[in-house]
Amino acid sequence: MSAGIFPDIKEPIRLQPDYALGFVRATGDAGMPLYGRKAKFTSSISLE
């Protein structure tokens, strides 16, 4: 959950190369809505 910035993301948490828990998710060309569809994010999301 990101307090309304991104929609809720259901992604499994995995061990990252630096041994932190997190995930990396590409949004592709379609992107992902931001702030209730007021903007669009078109890069990869990384939680580390």
CYANA upper distance limits for C-alpha pairs under 8 A (distance plus 0.5 A):
  1 MET  CA      6 PHE  CA      8.16
  1 MET  CA      7 PRO  CA      7.91
  1 MET  CA      8 ASP  CA      5.63
  1 MET  CA      9 ILE  CA      7.35
  2 SER  CA      6 PHE  CA      6.39
  2 SER  CA      7 PRO  CA      7.94
  2 SER  CA      8 ASP  CA      7.55
  4 GLY  CA     34 LEU  CA      8.29
  4 GLY  CA     35 TYR  CA      6.39
  4 GLY  CA     36 GLY  CA      7.43
  5 ILE  CA     34 LEU  CA      5.83
  5 ILE  CA     35 TYR  CA      5.20
  5 ILE  CA     36 GLY  CA      7.85
  6 PHE  CA     32 MET  CA      7.95
  6 PHE  CA     33 PRO  CA      6.97
  6 PHE  CA     34 LEU  CA      5.57
  6 PHE  CA     35 TYR  CA      6.96
  6 PHE  CA     36 GLY  CA      8.21
  7 PRO  CA     33 PRO  CA      7.68
  7 PRO  CA     34 LEU  CA      7.86
  7 PRO  CA     36 GLY  CA      8.22
 11 GLU  CA     23 PHE  CA      7.67
 12 PRO  CA     23 PHE  CA      7.62
 13 ILE  CA     21 LEU  CA      6.59
 13 ILE  CA     22 GLY  CA      5.46
 13 ILE  CA     23 PHE  CA      6.07
 14 ARG  CA     21 LEU  CA      6.00
 14 ARG  CA     22 GLY  CA      6.01
 14 ARG  CA     23 PHE  CA      6.58
 15 LEU  CA     19 TYR  CA      6.08
 15 LEU  CA     20 ALA  CA      6.31
 15 LEU  CA     21 LEU  CA      5.25
 15 LEU  CA     22 GLY  CA      7.01
 16 GLN  CA     20 ALA  CA      5.84
 16 GLN  CA     21 LEU  CA      6.38
 16 GLN  CA     22 GLY  CA      6.86
 16 GLN  CA     23 PHE  CA      7.87
 16 GLN  CA     48 GLU  CA      7.87
 20 ALA  CA     48 GLU  CA      6.66
 21 LEU  CA     48 GLU  CA      6.66
 22 GLY  CA     46 SER  CA      7.97
 22 GLY  CA     47 LEU  CA      5.48
 22 GLY  CA     48 GLU  CA      5.07
 23 PHE  CA     45 ILE  CA      8.48
 23 PHE  CA     46 SER  CA      6.35
 23 PHE  CA     47 LEU  CA      5.80
 23 PHE  CA     48 GLU  CA      7.09
 24 VAL  CA     44 SER  CA      7.26
 24 VAL  CA     45 ILE  CA      6.08
 24 VAL  CA     46 SER  CA      4.87
 24 VAL  CA     47 LEU  CA      6.89
 25 ARG  CA     44 SER  CA      5.96
 25 ARG  CA     45 ILE  CA      5.64
 25 ARG  CA     46 SER  CA      7.00
 26 ALA  CA     43 SER  CA      6.82
 26 ALA  CA     44 SER  CA      4.60
 26 ALA  CA     45 ILE  CA      6.75
 27 THR  CA     31 GLY  CA      5.30
 27 THR  CA     32 MET  CA      6.53
 27 THR  CA     41 PHE  CA      8.02
 27 THR  CA     42 THR  CA      6.29
 27 THR  CA     43 SER  CA      6.34
 27 THR  CA     44 SER  CA      6.19
 27 THR  CA     45 ILE  CA      7.94
 28 GLY  CA     42 THR  CA      6.95
 28 GLY  CA     43 SER  CA      7.53
 28 GLY  CA     44 SER  CA      8.39
 29 ASP  CA     42 THR  CA      6.87
 30 ALA  CA     42 THR  CA      7.60
 31 GLY  CA     40 LYS  CA      6.48
 31 GLY  CA     41 PHE  CA      5.74
 31 GLY  CA     42 THR  CA      4.75
 31 GLY  CA     43 SER  CA      7.67
 32 MET  CA     40 LYS  CA      6.01
 32 MET  CA     41 PHE  CA      5.64
 32 MET  CA     42 THR  CA      7.04
 33 PRO  CA     37 ARG  CA      5.26
 33 PRO  CA     38 LYS  CA      7.72
 33 PRO  CA     39 ALA  CA      6.40
 33 PRO  CA     40 LYS  CA      5.05
 33 PRO  CA     41 PHE  CA      6.73
 34 LEU  CA     38 LYS  CA      6.60
 34 LEU  CA     39 ALA  CA      5.50
 34 LEU  CA     40 LYS  CA      5.96
 34 LEU  CA     41 PHE  CA      7.02
 35 TYR  CA     39 ALA  CA      7.09
